[in-house]
Amino acid sequence: MMPRMEDEPTTREDLISKRLLANNKTWVAEQLSRDPAYFEKLSKGQHPHSLWIGCADSRVPADMITGSHSGDIFVHRNIANMVVHDDLNMLSVLQYAVEVLEVEHVIVCGHYGCGGVKAALGHQNLGLINKWLRYIKDVYRLNSTELDKYSDPEKLERRLVELNVIEGVHNLAKTSIIQEAWVKRRGPLLHGWVYDLSDGILRDLGVNASDTRHLEQIYKYDIKE
């Protein structure tokens, strides 16, 4: 791309990028005013206590809604916070977080009003994304006895958001990465949360897991201490 000449009109894209860069400088100055060694300490490495698997939605930034600081949370985001066995990107993040960073918690966090869940409930042909949304449709199929009883579309959507998170936690427990960590270091603890955009509150769905006791036998690996 050719650089823009100074006499060319400024576009909206130019204004946005300039604002972001200016905001960065302001943020840097604010951090340094609080702690002159802030970036020096960050550059020496990270020691996050948690891995966050969340939705790519721009309204759900993990650090901001949890009041966390840089270095606290290792983050992976995708459409509708999916945890599926053939997503090598997510699995690579999970392995690094669990085996190298040794995080104490892994949080799957969905949010009400999720566009991915809403799209999965529909029948529109969306091209490539159909393949991804099919995982959510599978969550519906697995819970169809419950979900088919909903007559209110909004309540149905909210419940599918929750069930998608619960399935994500269950799928984490199925991985050899998590099971090996549970055997070797008794961690991490798995959590399923939902964020409500209407009030900003995170809700714990109560699906915490720290061992394979509640996992179907077929998914358990023989892992030695």
C-alpha positions as CSV (number, residue, x, y, z in Angstrom):
1,M,0.0,0.0,0.0
2,M,1.3,3.4,-1.0
3,P,1.7,6.0,1.8
4,R,-0.9,8.7,1.9
5,M,0.4,12.1,0.7
6,E,0.1,15.0,3.2
7,D,-2.3,17.0,0.9
8,E,-4.7,14.1,0.5
9,P,-8.0,14.3,2.6
10,T,-8.0,12.5,5.9
11,T,-10.3,9.5,5.8
12,R,-12.3,8.0,8.7
13,E,-9.9,5.1,8.7
14,D,-7.0,7.6,9.2
15,L,-8.8,9.3,12.1
16,I,-9.5,6.0,13.8
17,S,-5.9,4.7,13.5
18,K,-4.5,8.1,14.7
19,R,-6.8,8.1,17.6
20,L,-5.8,4.6,18.6
21,L,-2.1,5.5,18.4
22,A,-2.7,8.7,20.4
23,N,-4.7,6.7,23.0
24,N,-1.7,4.3,23.3
25,K,0.6,7.2,24.2
26,T,-1.8,8.5,26.8
27,W,-2.1,5.0,28.3
28,V,1.7,4.6,28.4
29,A,2.0,7.9,30.2
30,E,-0.6,6.9,32.7
31,Q,1.0,3.6,33.5
32,L,4.4,5.2,33.9
33,S,3.0,7.9,36.2
34,R,1.8,5.2,38.5
35,D,4.8,2.9,38.2
36,P,8.0,4.1,36.3
37,A,9.1,0.4,36.1
38,Y,5.8,-0.9,34.8
39,F,7.0,-1.9,31.3
40,E,10.4,-3.0,32.5
41,K,8.7,-5.5,34.8
42,L,6.2,-6.6,32.1
43,S,9.0,-7.3,29.6
44,K,10.7,-9.8,31.9
45,G,7.9,-12.4,31.4
46,Q,4.4,-13.3,32.2
47,H,2.9,-15.2,35.1
48,P,-0.9,-15.2,34.5
49,H,-3.1,-17.0,37.1
50,S,-5.8,-17.8,34.6
51,L,-6.6,-18.7,31.0
52,W,-9.7,-17.1,29.6
53,I,-11.5,-18.7,26.6
54,G,-14.0,-16.1,25.6
55,C,-16.0,-14.8,22.6
56,A,-14.3,-12.5,20.1
57,D,-17.1,-10.0,20.6
58,S,-15.6,-6.5,21.1
59,R,-17.9,-5.8,24.1
60,V,-16.4,-8.6,26.3
61,P,-12.7,-7.7,27.0
62,A,-11.5,-10.1,29.7
63,D,-9.2,-7.8,31.6
64,M,-11.6,-4.9,31.7
65,I,-14.7,-6.7,32.9
66,T,-12.7,-8.6,35.6
67,G,-10.8,-5.6,36.8
68,S,-7.5,-7.3,36.0
69,H,-4.1,-6.0,35.0
70,S,-1.7,-6.8,32.2
71,G,-0.1,-10.1,32.8
72,D,-3.0,-11.5,35.0
73,I,-4.9,-13.4,32.3
74,F,-3.8,-15.4,29.3
75,V,-6.5,-15.0,26.6
76,H,-7.9,-17.0,23.7
77,R,-11.0,-15.7,21.9
78,N,-13.1,-17.0,19.0
79,I,-16.6,-16.7,17.8
80,A,-19.0,-17.9,20.5
81,N,-16.2,-19.0,22.9
82,M,-16.1,-22.5,21.5
83,V,-14.0,-25.3,22.9
84,V,-13.9,-28.1,20.3
85,H,-11.5,-31.0,19.9
86,D,-10.3,-30.2,16.4
87,D,-9.4,-26.5,17.0
88,L,-5.6,-26.6,17.0
89,N,-5.4,-22.9,17.7
90,M,-7.4,-23.2,21.0
91,L,-5.6,-26.5,21.9
92,S,-2.2,-24.9,21.4
93,V,-3.1,-22.0,23.6
94,L,-4.5,-24.4,26.2
95,Q,-1.4,-26.5,26.2
96,Y,0.9,-23.5,26.6
97,A,-1.2,-22.0,29.3
98,V,-1.5,-25.2,31.3
99,E,1.9,-26.9,30.7
100,V,4.3,-23.9,30.4
101,L,2.5,-21.0,32.3
102,E,0.9,-23.4,34.7
103,V,-2.2,-21.3,35.1
104,E,-4.4,-22.1,38.2
105,H,-7.7,-21.5,36.5
106,V,-9.2,-22.0,33.0
107,I,-12.4,-20.0,32.4
108,V,-14.8,-20.5,29.6
109,C,-16.9,-17.3,29.4
110,G,-19.9,-16.8,27.1
111,H,-22.2,-13.8,27.0
112,Y,-25.9,-13.2,26.5
113,G,-26.7,-11.6,23.2
114,C,-24.0,-13.6,21.5
115,G,-24.2,-13.2,17.7
116,G,-22.7,-16.6,17.1
117,V,-25.4,-18.4,19.2
118,K,-28.1,-16.3,17.6
119,A,-26.9,-17.2,14.1
120,A,-26.7,-20.9,15.1
121,L,-30.3,-20.8,16.1
122,G,-31.3,-19.7,12.6
123,H,-31.2,-21.4,9.2
124,Q,-29.5,-18.8,7.0
125,N,-26.7,-20.0,4.8
126,L,-23.7,-18.0,6.0
127,G,-21.0,-19.8,3.9
128,L,-17.8,-20.8,5.7
129,I,-19.0,-19.8,9.1
130,N,-21.7,-22.5,8.8
131,K,-18.9,-25.0,9.7
132,W,-18.1,-23.3,12.9
133,L,-21.7,-22.6,14.0
134,R,-22.5,-26.3,13.5
135,Y,-20.7,-27.0,16.8
136,I,-23.3,-24.8,18.5
137,K,-26.1,-26.5,16.6
138,D,-24.7,-29.8,18.0
139,V,-25.0,-28.3,21.5
140,Y,-28.6,-27.7,20.8
141,R,-29.1,-31.3,19.5
142,L,-27.5,-32.7,22.7
143,N,-30.0,-30.6,24.8
144,S,-33.0,-30.6,22.5
145,T,-35.3,-32.2,25.0
146,E,-34.9,-29.2,27.2
147,L,-34.5,-26.5,24.6
148,D,-37.5,-27.5,22.5
149,K,-39.8,-26.6,25.4
150,Y,-38.9,-22.9,25.2
151,S,-41.5,-20.7,23.5
152,D,-39.7,-17.4,24.2
153,P,-36.9,-16.9,21.6
154,E,-34.9,-14.7,24.0
155,K,-35.0,-17.2,26.8
156,L,-34.1,-20.0,24.4
157,E,-31.1,-18.0,23.2
158,R,-29.9,-17.2,26.7
159,R,-30.2,-20.9,27.7
160,L,-28.2,-22.0,24.7
161,V,-25.5,-19.5,25.6
162,E,-25.3,-21.2,29.0
163,L,-25.3,-24.7,27.6
164,N,-22.6,-23.8,25.1
165,V,-20.4,-22.7,28.0
166,I,-21.2,-25.8,30.0
167,E,-20.3,-28.0,27.0
168,G,-17.1,-26.0,26.6
169,V,-16.1,-26.8,30.2
170,H,-17.0,-30.5,29.6
171,N,-14.9,-30.5,26.5
172,L,-11.9,-29.1,28.3
173,A,-12.1,-31.9,30.9
174,K,-12.0,-34.4,28.0
175,T,-8.6,-33.2,26.8
176,S,-5.4,-35.1,27.8
177,I,-3.9,-31.7,28.4
178,I,-6.2,-31.0,31.3
179,Q,-6.3,-34.6,32.6
180,E,-2.5,-34.8,32.7
181,A,-2.3,-31.6,34.6
182,W,-4.9,-32.8,37.1
183,V,-2.8,-35.9,37.8
184,K,0.6,-34.2,37.9
185,R,-0.1,-31.0,39.7
186,R,-3.8,-31.1,40.9
187,G,-4.8,-28.2,38.7
188,P,-6.1,-26.1,37.0
189,L,-9.7,-25.5,38.2
190,L,-12.2,-25.2,35.3
191,H,-15.0,-22.6,35.4
192,G,-18.0,-21.8,33.3
193,W,-19.2,-18.2,33.4
194,V,-21.6,-16.0,31.5
195,Y,-21.3,-12.2,31.0
196,D,-24.5,-10.1,30.9
197,L,-24.1,-7.2,28.6
198,S,-27.3,-5.6,30.0
199,D,-25.8,-5.1,33.5
200,G,-22.1,-5.9,33.2
201,I,-22.3,-8.8,35.7
202,L,-20.4,-12.1,35.4
203,R,-22.3,-15.1,36.5
204,D,-20.8,-18.4,37.6
205,L,-22.8,-21.3,36.1
206,G,-21.6,-23.6,38.8
207,V,-19.9,-26.1,36.5
208,N,-16.5,-26.0,38.2
209,A,-14.3,-29.1,37.6
210,S,-10.9,-30.2,39.1
211,D,-10.9,-33.9,38.3
212,T,-12.5,-36.5,36.1
213,R,-15.0,-37.8,38.6
214,H,-18.0,-36.5,36.7
215,L,-16.5,-37.3,33.2
216,E,-17.9,-40.2,31.2
217,Q,-15.6,-43.2,31.4
218,I,-15.0,-43.3,27.7
219,Y,-13.2,-39.9,27.8
220,K,-10.8,-40.7,30.6
221,Y,-7.1,-41.3,29.8
222,D,-4.7,-43.6,31.6
223,I,-2.2,-41.1,32.9
224,K,0.4,-42.0,35.5
225,E,1.7,-39.6,38.1
